[in-house]
Amino acid sequence: MSKKGDAISETRLGNDIPLTAAQRRELSVLAARPEEDVDTSDIPELTEEFWRGARAGRFYRPVKQQLTLRLDADVVDWFRRHAKDGKGYQTDINRVLRAYVEAKDRKAG
C-alpha cells in the first residue's frame, strides 16, 4: 500500500477528489493480498510486438509558465534559423534546457 500522503492513497487517480474511507479500506485489503492470490489469467502477455510502436511521453504535457527571458541575440538567431520554417524555436530552446536539467539531475543523483 502506498504511504499516507501519496496521491493514490489520498485521492482518486487522475483527479483531486479525496478517497472515501471505504475506498481506502478496499485499497488496504487489496494491497495486503499476496501476489500469488491475484488471478491474471485473463490478462494477455505483452509481447515485443505490442511495444514495438510505443513512444515514451507521447501524451505528457508539462505545465508551461509564460515569462520574459533575455537571451543573447546570436543564440536566439541560431535557434530561429535552425527551426523548420522559423517556427518552434522556443520549443527547441525548451528541449535544450530540459536536457541540460535532466543531465545535471542524473549527475547529482
C-alpha positions as CSV (number, residue, x, y, z in Angstrom):
1,M,0.0,0.0,0.0
2,S,1.3,3.5,-0.7
3,K,2.3,5.7,2.2
4,K,-0.1,8.2,3.8
5,G,0.1,11.4,1.8
6,D,0.8,9.6,-1.6
7,A,-1.6,10.7,-4.4
8,I,-3.0,7.1,-4.7
9,S,-3.8,6.7,-1.0
10,E,-5.4,10.1,-0.6
11,T,-7.1,10.9,-3.9
12,R,-8.6,9.1,-6.8
13,L,-6.1,8.6,-9.6
14,G,-6.3,11.4,-12.1
15,N,-8.1,14.0,-10.1
16,D,-8.1,15.7,-6.7
17,I,-11.3,14.2,-5.3
18,P,-10.4,12.6,-1.9
19,L,-10.9,8.9,-1.5
20,T,-13.7,7.8,0.8
21,A,-13.0,5.7,3.9
22,A,-14.5,2.7,2.2
23,Q,-12.2,3.2,-0.9
24,R,-9.1,3.5,1.4
25,R,-10.1,0.2,3.2
26,E,-10.6,-1.6,-0.1
27,L,-7.1,-0.5,-1.2
28,S,-5.6,-1.6,2.0
29,V,-7.2,-5.1,1.7
30,L,-6.0,-5.4,-1.9
31,A,-2.5,-4.2,-1.1
32,A,-2.3,-6.8,1.7
33,R,-3.1,-9.7,-0.7
34,P,-0.1,-11.9,-1.7
35,E,0.8,-11.7,-5.3
36,E,0.1,-15.4,-5.9
37,D,-3.5,-14.8,-4.9
38,V,-4.1,-12.4,-7.8
39,D,-5.6,-14.2,-10.9
40,T,-4.0,-12.7,-14.0
41,S,-5.1,-15.5,-16.3
42,D,-7.5,-13.2,-18.2
43,I,-4.7,-10.7,-19.0
44,P,-2.7,-11.4,-22.1
45,E,1.1,-11.4,-22.1
46,L,2.6,-8.2,-23.6
47,T,5.0,-9.2,-26.3
48,E,7.8,-7.3,-28.1
49,E,5.3,-6.8,-30.9
50,F,3.0,-4.9,-28.6
51,W,5.7,-2.5,-27.5
52,R,7.3,-2.0,-31.0
53,G,5.5,1.2,-31.9
54,A,5.4,2.6,-28.3
55,R,6.8,6.1,-27.7
56,A,7.6,7.3,-24.1
57,G,6.0,10.5,-23.0
58,R,3.8,10.9,-26.1
59,F,0.8,12.3,-24.1
60,Y,2.8,14.1,-21.3
61,R,2.3,17.8,-21.5
62,P,4.1,19.7,-18.7
63,V,2.6,22.9,-17.4
64,K,4.1,25.8,-19.2
65,Q,4.9,29.1,-17.5
66,Q,5.0,32.3,-19.5
67,L,7.9,34.6,-18.7
68,T,10.2,37.2,-20.1
69,L,13.7,35.9,-20.6
70,R,16.6,37.8,-22.0
71,L,18.9,35.7,-24.2
72,D,21.8,36.6,-26.3
73,A,20.7,37.7,-29.8
74,D,23.0,35.3,-31.6
75,V,21.6,32.4,-29.6
76,V,18.0,33.3,-30.5
77,D,19.0,33.8,-34.1
78,W,20.7,30.4,-34.2
79,F,17.5,28.7,-32.9
80,R,15.3,30.6,-35.3
81,R,17.5,29.7,-38.3
82,H,17.5,26.0,-37.4
83,A,13.8,25.8,-36.7
84,K,11.6,24.4,-39.5
85,D,10.1,27.5,-41.3
86,G,11.3,29.6,-38.4
87,K,8.6,28.0,-36.2
88,G,9.1,26.1,-33.0
89,Y,12.3,27.7,-32.0
90,Q,11.0,28.4,-28.4
91,T,10.1,24.7,-28.1
92,D,13.7,23.8,-29.3
93,I,15.1,26.1,-26.6
94,N,12.9,24.5,-24.0
95,R,14.1,21.0,-25.1
96,V,17.8,22.0,-24.8
97,L,17.1,23.5,-21.3
98,R,15.2,20.4,-20.3
99,A,18.0,18.1,-21.5
100,Y,20.5,20.2,-19.5
101,V,18.5,20.0,-16.3
102,E,17.9,16.2,-16.7
103,A,21.7,15.7,-17.3
104,K,22.5,17.7,-14.2
105,D,19.9,15.8,-12.1
106,R,21.4,12.4,-13.3
107,K,24.9,13.6,-12.5
108,A,23.8,14.8,-9.0
109,G,21.6,11.8,-8.2
